[in-house]
Amino acid sequence: MPSPSPRERYREQVRAEVRSHALNQLAETGAAGISLNAIAKQMGLSGPALYRYFTNRDELVTELISEAYREVAETVRAAAENEDDPERRPAAIGHALRDWALAQPHRYFLILGTPVPGYHAPPETTERARQVMAVFLDTFAALPTASHHGLDDHIEQHGTWADGHPASPAARRRALTFWTRLHGVVSLELAGQFTGMGFDPDRLFADELETILADR
């Protein structure tokens, strides 16, 4: 594979700097505050000059979303691969996901929070999200067959979100509820809803994980 040319390297450097400024905006004002024109001023460029690197705000947001999903997928995949005991693997994944979210809540909310106003995600971002879910599905598919649940039949009939994964309906149901329930706890913690309540969020999260995994 040929090395990138000086022009290509410069282009990627500028794009990386734009993404860095956008992440700062994201942390300070949320996704709605991402502005290419504001970034251009910070970089000493004109708006039209910056649009040579990103055609519009949506292209920039898409890159931020794709990169966040890529990191989450790598994080949960590494947690799964580093835990040899299949029974302990879901907890390892859950703690790794929460750690990532606590370290960069603005990026977590970008991909799993309120939709960005006026933004329509292209198909590639959906594919990134499926990579995360694939780790959950692999994890629960490796566990002993779960008992039948009333939701299993519905999931078997409406399983396009699993993208053809061979996991059983019961394993799919456990992967789905694992994701939704953990997301609920993590989102409340990141939003500051536990502040001043006097309990330890670490213990709450660990207990919620235990409860989820006990429900087969």
C-alpha positions as CSV (number, residue, x, y, z in Angstrom):
1,M,0.0,0.0,0.0
2,P,1.6,3.3,-1.1
3,S,2.3,5.9,1.6
4,P,0.0,8.9,1.6
5,S,1.2,12.0,-0.2
6,P,2.1,15.2,1.6
7,R,-1.2,16.7,0.5
8,E,-3.1,13.7,1.8
9,R,-1.3,13.9,5.1
10,Y,-2.1,17.6,5.4
11,R,-5.7,17.0,4.6
12,E,-6.0,14.3,7.3
13,Q,-4.2,16.6,9.8
14,V,-6.8,19.4,9.1
15,R,-9.7,16.9,9.4
16,A,-8.3,15.6,12.7
17,E,-8.0,19.2,14.1
18,V,-11.6,19.9,13.0
19,R,-12.8,16.7,14.8
20,S,-10.9,17.8,17.9
21,H,-12.6,21.2,17.9
22,A,-16.0,19.5,17.3
23,L,-15.4,17.2,20.3
24,N,-14.7,20.3,22.4
25,Q,-18.0,21.9,21.2
26,L,-19.8,18.6,21.9
27,A,-18.5,18.5,25.5
28,E,-19.3,22.2,26.1
29,T,-22.7,22.7,24.4
30,G,-23.9,19.3,23.2
31,A,-24.3,18.0,19.7
32,A,-26.7,20.9,18.7
33,G,-23.8,23.3,19.3
34,I,-21.4,21.7,16.7
35,S,-20.7,24.5,14.1
36,L,-18.3,24.3,11.2
37,N,-18.3,28.1,10.9
38,A,-17.3,28.4,14.6
39,I,-14.5,25.9,14.1
40,A,-13.3,27.7,11.0
41,K,-12.9,30.9,13.1
42,Q,-11.0,29.0,15.8
43,M,-8.6,27.6,13.1
44,G,-8.2,30.9,11.4
45,L,-9.9,29.7,8.2
46,S,-12.8,31.0,6.2
47,G,-16.0,28.9,6.1
48,P,-15.6,28.0,2.4
49,A,-12.0,26.9,3.1
50,L,-13.1,24.5,5.8
51,Y,-15.9,23.1,3.6
52,R,-13.2,21.6,1.4
53,Y,-12.5,19.2,4.3
54,F,-16.1,18.6,5.5
55,T,-18.9,19.3,3.1
56,N,-21.4,20.0,5.9
57,R,-22.0,19.6,9.6
58,D,-23.7,16.2,9.1
59,E,-20.6,14.7,7.5
60,L,-18.6,15.9,10.6
61,V,-21.2,14.5,13.0
62,T,-21.2,11.2,11.1
63,E,-17.5,10.9,11.6
64,L,-17.8,11.6,15.3
65,I,-20.6,9.1,15.7
66,S,-18.8,6.4,13.7
67,E,-15.6,6.9,15.7
68,A,-17.4,6.7,19.0
69,Y,-19.2,3.5,18.0
70,R,-15.9,2.0,16.8
71,E,-14.3,2.7,20.2
72,V,-17.3,1.3,22.1
73,A,-17.2,-1.8,19.9
74,E,-13.5,-2.3,20.5
75,T,-13.9,-1.7,24.2
76,V,-16.7,-4.3,24.7
77,R,-15.0,-6.8,22.4
78,A,-11.7,-6.5,24.3
79,A,-13.5,-7.0,27.6
80,A,-15.2,-10.1,26.2
81,E,-12.0,-11.5,24.8
82,N,-10.1,-10.9,28.0
83,E,-12.6,-12.8,30.2
84,D,-12.2,-16.6,29.8
85,D,-15.2,-17.5,31.8
86,P,-18.4,-17.2,29.7
87,E,-20.5,-16.7,32.8
88,R,-18.4,-13.7,33.9
89,R,-18.1,-12.2,30.4
90,P,-21.3,-10.1,30.5
91,A,-20.3,-8.4,33.7
92,A,-16.9,-7.6,32.3
93,I,-18.5,-6.1,29.2
94,G,-21.0,-4.1,31.3
95,H,-18.2,-2.6,33.5
96,A,-16.1,-1.8,30.5
97,L,-19.0,0.0,28.8
98,R,-19.8,2.0,31.9
99,D,-16.1,3.0,32.3
100,W,-16.0,4.2,28.7
101,A,-19.1,6.2,29.2
102,L,-18.0,7.8,32.5
103,A,-14.7,8.8,30.9
104,Q,-16.4,10.6,28.0
105,P,-20.1,11.2,28.6
106,H,-20.5,13.7,25.8
107,R,-19.5,11.0,23.3
108,Y,-21.8,8.4,24.9
109,F,-24.7,10.7,24.7
110,L,-23.8,11.6,21.1
111,I,-24.5,7.9,20.1
112,L,-27.1,6.9,22.7
113,G,-28.7,10.1,23.8
114,T,-31.2,12.5,22.3
115,P,-31.0,12.6,18.5
116,V,-29.0,15.5,17.0
117,P,-31.6,18.0,15.7
118,G,-31.9,17.9,11.9
119,Y,-29.4,15.1,11.6
120,H,-30.1,11.9,9.7
121,A,-27.7,9.1,10.2
122,P,-26.4,7.3,7.1
123,P,-26.3,3.5,6.9
124,E,-22.6,3.2,8.0
125,T,-23.5,4.5,11.5
126,T,-26.1,1.7,11.8
127,E,-23.5,-0.8,10.9
128,R,-21.2,0.5,13.6
129,A,-24.0,0.1,16.1
130,R,-24.5,-3.4,15.0
131,Q,-20.9,-4.3,15.7
132,V,-21.6,-3.4,19.4
133,M,-24.7,-5.5,19.5
134,A,-22.9,-8.4,17.8
135,V,-20.6,-8.6,20.8
136,F,-23.6,-8.8,23.2
137,L,-25.2,-11.5,21.0
138,D,-22.0,-13.6,20.8
139,T,-21.7,-13.3,24.6
140,F,-25.2,-14.5,25.5
141,A,-25.2,-17.1,22.7
142,A,-22.2,-18.8,24.5
143,L,-24.2,-19.2,27.7
144,P,-26.4,-22.2,28.6
145,T,-29.8,-22.0,26.9
146,A,-32.1,-19.7,28.8
147,S,-35.6,-20.6,29.9
148,H,-38.4,-19.6,27.5
149,H,-39.8,-16.1,28.1
150,G,-42.9,-14.6,26.7
151,L,-40.9,-12.0,24.8
152,D,-38.9,-14.7,22.9
153,D,-41.6,-15.4,20.4
154,H,-42.0,-11.7,19.6
155,I,-38.2,-11.3,19.2
156,E,-38.1,-14.4,16.9
157,Q,-40.7,-12.7,14.6
158,H,-39.1,-9.3,14.8
159,G,-35.4,-9.9,14.7
160,T,-34.0,-7.7,11.9
161,W,-32.0,-5.7,14.5
162,A,-29.9,-8.9,15.2
163,D,-28.7,-8.7,11.6
164,G,-29.0,-12.5,11.0
165,H,-27.0,-13.5,14.1
166,P,-27.5,-17.2,14.8
167,A,-28.2,-16.6,18.5
168,S,-31.5,-18.2,19.8
169,P,-34.5,-16.0,20.5
170,A,-33.7,-16.4,24.3
171,A,-30.1,-15.3,23.8
172,R,-31.3,-12.4,21.6
173,R,-33.7,-11.4,24.3
174,R,-31.1,-11.5,27.0
175,A,-28.6,-9.4,24.8
176,L,-31.3,-6.9,24.1
177,T,-32.5,-6.5,27.8
178,F,-28.8,-6.4,28.9
179,W,-28.2,-3.4,26.6
180,T,-31.4,-1.5,27.4
181,R,-31.2,-1.9,31.2
182,L,-27.5,-1.0,31.4
183,H,-28.1,1.9,29.2
184,G,-30.8,3.1,31.5
185,V,-28.6,3.0,34.6
186,V,-25.6,4.5,32.9
187,S,-27.6,7.3,31.3
188,L,-29.2,8.3,34.6
189,E,-25.8,8.4,36.2
190,L,-24.2,10.5,33.4
191,A,-27.2,12.9,33.6
192,G,-26.5,13.5,37.2
193,Q,-29.8,12.0,38.4
194,F,-28.1,10.2,41.3
195,T,-26.3,13.3,42.6
196,G,-27.3,14.0,46.2
197,M,-29.2,10.7,46.7
198,G,-26.5,9.4,49.0
199,F,-25.9,5.9,47.6
200,D,-22.9,4.5,45.7
201,P,-23.5,4.3,41.9
202,D,-20.8,1.7,41.7
203,R,-22.8,-0.6,43.9
204,L,-26.1,0.2,42.2
205,F,-24.5,-0.7,38.8
206,A,-23.0,-3.9,40.1
207,D,-26.3,-5.0,41.6
208,E,-28.2,-4.2,38.4
209,L,-25.7,-6.3,36.5
210,E,-26.2,-9.2,38.9
211,T,-30.0,-8.9,38.6
212,I,-29.9,-8.8,34.8
213,L,-27.7,-11.9,34.6
214,A,-29.8,-13.8,37.1
215,D,-32.8,-13.3,34.9
216,R,-32.6,-16.1,32.3
